[in-house]
Amino acid sequence: MSGAITQSLKALDIALSLLFQPICIACQRLSESALCTLCQPKNAIRDPLYLPLGSNKIVMARSLLWLDGASQKVIHKIKYEHRYDLLRLFHSHFETHFQEFFPSHACIVPVPLHPSRLLERHFNQSKVLAEWVAQKLRKKPAHFLIKRKATPPQSTLKKETRKKNLKGAFQWNGRFEPPECALLVDDIYTTGETLKACATALDKAGVRNIYAWTLFRTPTDIRICSSRTPEP
């Protein structure tokens, strides 16, 4: 009798382990973690980009990882399904691959959300990422910018309308004196228009040296989404 009970308990244990085994957020396969091995970001980006702002001023920007299909699904859940906890899935990649490419005295500035969007989402992922960077550098984020104009999400617009969408959307927070150097932090670099608009606001306020960092960069070549190591 005891043997039958033991076998039954083993069968129940197996059934429960299968029932409650984590499922990958991106591909829905059974997984040992919330993001399976196949869907983990595989390619860190080595080289920076340069964003021209006019008046011979150029901003250096660096992204950490290529945004592939799996990561895009996770980011969508973070932004639009209030799954704020999922941002932690990329923290180990940040700890491993983040590199300083800006002066040590740079202030860490998150890209702000408009108050109405923040009320809707209850969360600004750029602020959390800025806290990651600031903590690594033993600093605190500086909320030097505000978004004074509500705009449609850039992801819903065509490339040619993105710049117009953000014109005049960001401005300097008048409660602070502008620093000499700032590092803008955002989640995704797609066309760069959000970073350019924020950098322009910093430039107008008198910030002399501006850098930018994002967790992801959208690839312009779909082949970059493969497992091979891409050239930026």
N, C-alpha and C positions, 0 to 999 in steps of 0.2 A: 504493500500500500504506500509505504514511504517513497518507494522508487517511482511510482506513478505520480505522486504529488510533486516530487522533484522534477520529473519530466514536464509536468504541467506548468510549474513555476518557470522553468527554463523557456518553454514556449511562450509564456506570457511576457517574460522579460524581453525576448526577441521581438515580439509583436509591438510592445511598448516602445522599444528602441527604434523600430522602423517608423512607428506612428509619429514619434516626437523628434526624429532626426531632423536637423536643420535643413532647410531648402534654400538653394542659392537664390538670392534676390534677383539676379539678372537672367538666369536661364531656367530656373525652376527645377533643376535637377537636385537629387539628394546630395547633401554636402556635409562636410565636417564643420563648416563655418557658414556665415551669412553670405559670403562671396567665395565660390568654389575656386579651385586652382586654375581652371581654364579661363575664368572670368576676371581673375586678378589683373590689374594693370601690369604690363610686362616691360614697357619701354620708358626709361627716363630720358629727358631731353637734355642735351649737353650745351647747346649754344643759345645765346640770347638773341632777341629781336631788337630792332631799333624803330621807334615811332616818331616820325617827324611832326613837329607842332607848328612849323612856320617860324619866321624870324630867326632862322638858323638854329633853332633849339631842337635838340633830339633827346628822346627819352629811351633809356635802355630797359627792356622788359625780358623777363625770363619766366618760363613755365616749367613745371615739374614733370608732368606726364602727358602723353598723348591721350586724347579723349576717344576711346574706342566705343563700340556699340554697347558693351556690357556696362562700362562706367557711366555712359550717358543715361542708361536706364536707372541706375542708382541715383544719379544727380537729379533726375526728373522726380523720383520719389521723395528725395530730400526737399526739393523746392515746392512741389505741388501736392504732395500727399502727407506733408507734415511729419516725415520720417527723419527728424533731425538727428536721431541716434546713429543713422547710417553714415554720417560724415566720418565717424571714427574708423570706418573700414579702410580709410586712406591714410590714417595717421602714421602707421608704420612705414609707409612709403615716404612720407614727409620726413620722418626721423632719419631714414637711411639716405635720401638723395638731396635734401635741401642744402643749398650752397649759398654763401654770402657773395654777392657780386656788387655790393653797394657800400658806401662808407659806414663805418661803425656808429657814427652819430646820427644816422638817418632816423627820422620819426616814422613809425609804422602807422599808416593811414588806411583803414578799410574803406572800400567803396560803399557809400551809404544807400539805403533804400528810402523811397518816399514814405512818409508816415502812414499813408493809406495802404501801401503794399506791406509795410511792416505789421500793421494791424491785421491784415489778411493772413499773412504767413506766420506771424508770431516769432519770427526767426530771421536773422540775417547771416547767411553762411559766410559771407565775406568778413564779417566781424569775428566769427569763430576762427577762421583761418588767420586773421590778423593776430588773434590771441595766441595761436600756435607759434607764429613767427616771433612775436614779442616775447613770449615765454622762453623760447630758445635763445633769444638775445638778452634775456634778463631786463626786459623793458615792459612798458604798458602801451597799448594802442592809443593813438591820438585821434580823436574824432574832429578833425579839422574841416571836414566837408559835410555839407548837407545837400540833400536833393530837394529842391524847391518846386519842381514840376513833376507831376505824375505822368508817366509815359508808358506806352504799351511795352511789354517785354521784347527785348531785342531779338530773341529767338523766333518771334512771330513775324518778323519783318524781313523784307528782301535786303540784300547787301546795299543797294543804292539808296535806300531810305533810312538806314540805321544812323548815319551821321546827322541827318536833319532831325530825326526823332529826339536826339539828345542835346541839340543845340540850346545852350543856356539852362540846361536842366540842373547842373551842379554849381554850387557857389561856396565861397569860403565862409566858415563859421566865424563871425565877427568877434566872438569872445576870446579868440586866441591871437597871439602874435605869430606871424609866419616864421617857420624855422628855415635854416639854410638848406636843408636836405630832407627829402621825404621818400618813403617807399609805399606806393599804392599796392593794396592787396585785394584780389578778386578771385572768384572761383574758376572762371573759364575765359580764355582768350579765343575769340572767334575771328572777328574782323579788326579788333583793337579799338573800336569806336568808343566804347565805354571808358577804357583807360585814357584815351586821348581827351575825351570830354572832361574827365576828372583832372588830368594833368594840366589842361588849359586853365581850369579854375585855380589850381595851385600856382601856376605860372603867373596869372594875373594878380594873385595875392602877394607875390614877391618871393616865392620859393625858388631858389636859384638852381638847385640840382634835384631832378626827379627821376625815380626809378619805379619799376612796377614788377609785381610777381603774381602769378596765378597758379592754382593747383593743376589745372588742365589747359591744354591748347588743342583746339579743333584742327585736325589734319586737313590740308588742302588736297592731299593725295590719298585716295581711299585705301591704297595698298599699305599705307602706314599702319592701318588697323590690324595687320597680320602680326604674327609672333616674331617676325624678323626685326632686327635692330634698325630703325630708320635713320636716315640722314635728315636733320632739321632743314 
